């Protein structure tokens, strides 16, 4: 393009555009020597079929949970070769989901969303069915097809963090959005359909079951003891020390006392804070480094890449217990040995009762040994 390139400034927002079918696309730029920020976003040259209808969801009164029926997702791209990857930048011969010829971080609306594209009011639990309104976005972490989050620079991790913060704040304002959740599924073993390093953002029209259970526990604990559950859990981990993986000034990473999965690390802030959008700049910065540290420890356990789910738990947008919540990250992996995966079977998948194979203390000890302590390399508090 002939438009003059200008460098991204620290406070510059994302560069926004729309894809050929109307979906929104946002580019976020590294603050240092990343891709030059163009004056205008390149146009999408493709002709795309219209966006799918908003799926329907049904209410399961036995468990009190909503189930979304996104049948159009059956036709979505499944493990394409790199030459057909929809998340690589566009080139002269091939137009992808990302029209730019290079980018740092790109966020766009999912072509096959489980929620949306329609938005509207949150459903009533007395309804049997409702539109699965909301929004699903894809976050491409890097233009390089073979990159991984653990291999990103600290600066890029900060850019991804800025994108997550921005999207959490903006999606939380959409009418009817009840909770914004961010996750990365990594590895074909756990169902990833695209290899290109990416994560997803779901803006749900309801508060998700696990978060609601956590909020109920926080409330019950307060009524019984007068204490703060998240604060007391962290204090217990710090006192014991045997499950701590990495410790910063504002965040701590540990294997929880009652971990379910063979690899499970929680990264928690040192104060109650409902979501990413409510973090201070200092908290965002330390979290970017600590998240990389945790992923690199997981990567260092085995000679081949480890599949994982990294899920960011955030408080529902409008919930009475929001200020007692503590947003946090849970990274879990079913890998229990170099060539063995844990499968969720009868007890776990059917009954919801977990039988763990490895002791949390042993997992933490292995993860600690992979790298020197977090604080020592970053200059933070050890
Ligand atoms: Zn790719």
Boltz pocket constraint, residues with backbone or C-beta under 6 A from the ligand:
constraints:
  - pocket:
      binder: B
      contacts: [[A, 82], [A, 85], [A, 86], [A, 87], [A, 88], [A, 143], [A, 144], [A, 145], [A, 196]]
      max_distance: 6.0
